[in-house]
Amino acid sequence: MAAFLYLLSWISTVVHICLGTLALAAALYYLAELVEEYTSTAAKVLRYSIWGTIGLYVLLFLFESLPSTVVFCGLVSQLVHLSILRTFPYFFLTSLPFILGVVMFIVNHYLAFSFFAAYYYPASEVLAYFTLFVWLVPFGFFISLSANENVLPTHAESRPLLSNDDDFVTGYFNKKGKRYGLLSFFNYLKEEFFPQRGKKAF
């Protein structure tokens, strides 16, 4: 009986993992659709998140004993994120700010893992640090990768969404067919695994 319950516990764990993965995918799909529908609001939320994270880094430096290199690299990352936000919702993967953002993301992980491996902190505090300081803003950019797919042609592609220039685009329709991002990836998976059947005409 004990062996049977042990086997059932593993089956149950696999079921929980599958359900959790599906729930996460559904949440990401919903967030990506929200970002596409409310692009301007998403840009403002990202900007407020960046400035909020900068404020949290200042408070972290004042009230905690984290190394100054951790705080400094975190602040540099947020400044790079502000630079990436200048062209929102258009992301240029080969631009210097985007590459620096990826590099600083890796550096912040390395510094954080090194610090928390050397000094004991409760798991909840470690998770709080990674969630609010390391993952929050990059996650926002990640779900916003497809935000430029359905942006109305009222902004030039080379201009940021938060600018005051409302020019009609000329290059919008040139790249309209080139869809990429999180939402397009989920749509591709949906078409691959759940293809829509043609409706019969009676």
C-alpha positions in Angstrom: 0.0 0.0 0.0 2.8 2.4 0.8 4.5 1.8 -2.5 1.1 2.4 -4.3 0.6 5.7 -2.6 4.2 6.7 -3.3 3.6 6.0 -7.0 0.4 8.0 -6.9 2.3 10.9 -5.3 4.6 11.0 -8.3 1.7 10.9 -10.7 0.0 13.7 -8.8 3.2 15.8 -8.9 3.3 15.4 -12.7 -0.4 16.4 -13.0 0.3 19.5 -10.8 3.3 20.5 -12.9 1.2 20.2 -16.1 -1.7 22.2 -14.6 0.7 24.8 -13.3 2.4 25.1 -16.7 -1.0 25.5 -18.4 -2.1 28.1 -15.9 1.2 30.0 -16.4 0.8 29.9 -20.2 -2.8 31.1 -20.0 -1.7 34.0 -17.7 1.1 35.0 -20.1 -1.2 34.8 -23.1 -3.7 37.0 -21.3 -1.1 39.6 -20.2 0.4 39.7 -23.8 -3.1 40.4 -25.1 -3.6 43.2 -22.5 -0.3 44.7 -23.5 -1.2 44.7 -27.2 -4.6 46.3 -26.5 -3.4 48.9 -24.0 0.1 49.6 -25.3 0.3 53.2 -23.9 -0.8 52.1 -20.5 1.7 49.2 -20.5 4.5 51.7 -21.3 3.5 53.8 -18.4 3.3 50.8 -16.1 6.8 49.8 -17.2 8.1 53.3 -16.5 6.5 53.5 -13.1 7.9 50.0 -12.3 11.4 51.1 -13.3 11.3 54.2 -11.1 9.8 52.2 -8.3 12.6 49.6 -8.5 15.1 52.5 -8.4 13.5 53.7 -5.3 13.6 50.2 -3.8 17.3 50.0 -4.6 17.9 53.3 -2.7 16.0 52.0 0.3 17.9 48.7 0.1 21.2 50.5 0.2 20.1 52.6 3.2 18.5 49.8 5.3 20.2 46.6 4.3 23.8 45.4 4.2 24.0 44.3 0.6 27.3 45.0 -1.2 27.5 48.3 -3.0 28.3 46.4 -6.3 24.9 44.6 -6.1 23.1 47.9 -5.7 25.1 49.8 -8.2 24.7 47.1 -10.9 21.0 47.0 -10.2 20.7 50.8 -10.6 22.6 50.6 -13.9 20.2 47.9 -15.1 17.2 50.2 -14.4 18.9 53.1 -16.3 19.4 50.7 -19.2 15.7 49.7 -19.0 14.8 53.4 -19.2 16.9 53.6 -22.3 15.1 50.6 -23.8 11.8 52.2 -23.0 12.5 55.2 -25.1 11.6 53.2 -28.3 8.7 51.3 -26.7 6.8 49.4 -28.1 9.5 48.8 -30.8 12.4 46.6 -29.6 15.6 46.5 -31.6 17.3 43.3 -30.5 20.7 44.4 -31.9 20.6 47.8 -30.3 23.2 48.7 -27.6 20.6 49.3 -24.8 18.9 45.9 -25.4 22.3 44.0 -25.4 23.4 45.9 -22.3 20.0 45.0 -20.7 20.6 41.3 -21.3 24.2 41.5 -20.1 23.2 43.3 -16.9 20.4 40.8 -16.3 23.0 38.0 -16.3 25.4 40.0 -14.1 22.7 40.8 -11.6 21.8 37.1 -11.3 25.5 36.2 -10.8 26.0 38.9 -8.1 22.8 37.9 -6.3 23.5 34.2 -6.3 27.0 34.8 -5.1 25.8 37.0 -2.2 22.9 34.8 -1.1 25.2 31.7 -1.3 27.7 33.4 1.1 25.2 34.8 3.5 22.0 33.1 4.9 18.7 34.8 4.3 15.2 33.2 4.6 13.9 31.9 1.3 11.0 34.4 1.3 13.5 37.3 1.4 15.6 35.8 -1.3 12.5 35.3 -3.5 11.4 38.9 -2.7 14.7 40.3 -3.9 14.7 38.3 -7.1 11.0 39.1 -7.8 11.1 42.9 -7.2 14.7 43.7 -8.1 15.8 41.3 -10.8 12.7 39.8 -12.5 9.9 42.3 -12.4 11.0 44.8 -15.1 12.6 42.3 -17.5 9.4 40.2 -17.3 7.4 43.3 -18.2 9.6 43.8 -21.3 9.3 40.1 -22.1 5.5 40.1 -22.3 5.7 43.4 -24.2 7.8 42.0 -27.1 4.7 41.6 -29.2 3.2 45.0 -28.4 4.2 46.5 -31.7 2.2 44.0 -33.7 -1.2 45.7 -33.4 -0.2 49.2 -32.8 -2.3 51.6 -34.9 -0.4 53.4 -37.6 -0.4 56.7 -35.8 3.2 56.7 -34.6 6.4 56.5 -36.7 8.3 53.3 -36.1 11.4 55.2 -35.2 9.6 57.2 -32.5 8.7 56.0 -29.0 5.2 55.5 -28.0 5.4 58.0 -25.1 6.6 60.9 -27.3 4.4 63.8 -28.3 4.8 63.3 -32.0 1.9 61.7 -33.7 3.1 61.2 -37.2 1.4 58.8 -39.6 3.8 55.9 -40.4 5.2 55.0 -43.7 7.1 51.9 -42.6 4.2 50.5 -40.6 2.7 48.4 -43.4 6.1 47.3 -44.5 6.6 45.3 -41.3 3.0 44.5 -40.6 3.3 40.9 -41.8 6.5 40.2 -39.7 4.9 39.2 -36.4 7.0 38.1 -33.5 6.8 38.0 -29.8 5.2 36.1 -27.0 1.6 36.4 -28.3 2.6 35.2 -31.8 4.5 32.3 -30.2 1.4 31.2 -28.3 -0.8 31.7 -31.4 1.6 29.4 -33.3 1.4 26.8 -30.6 -2.4 27.0 -30.6 -2.5 26.5 -34.4 -0.1 23.6 -34.2 -1.8 21.7 -31.4 -5.4 22.8 -31.8 -5.9 23.5 -35.5 -9.2 25.1 -36.3 -11.5 23.0 -38.5 -13.3 24.5 -41.4 -17.0 25.1 -40.9 -19.3 23.1 -43.0 -21.8 25.0 -45.1 -25.2 23.5 -45.1 
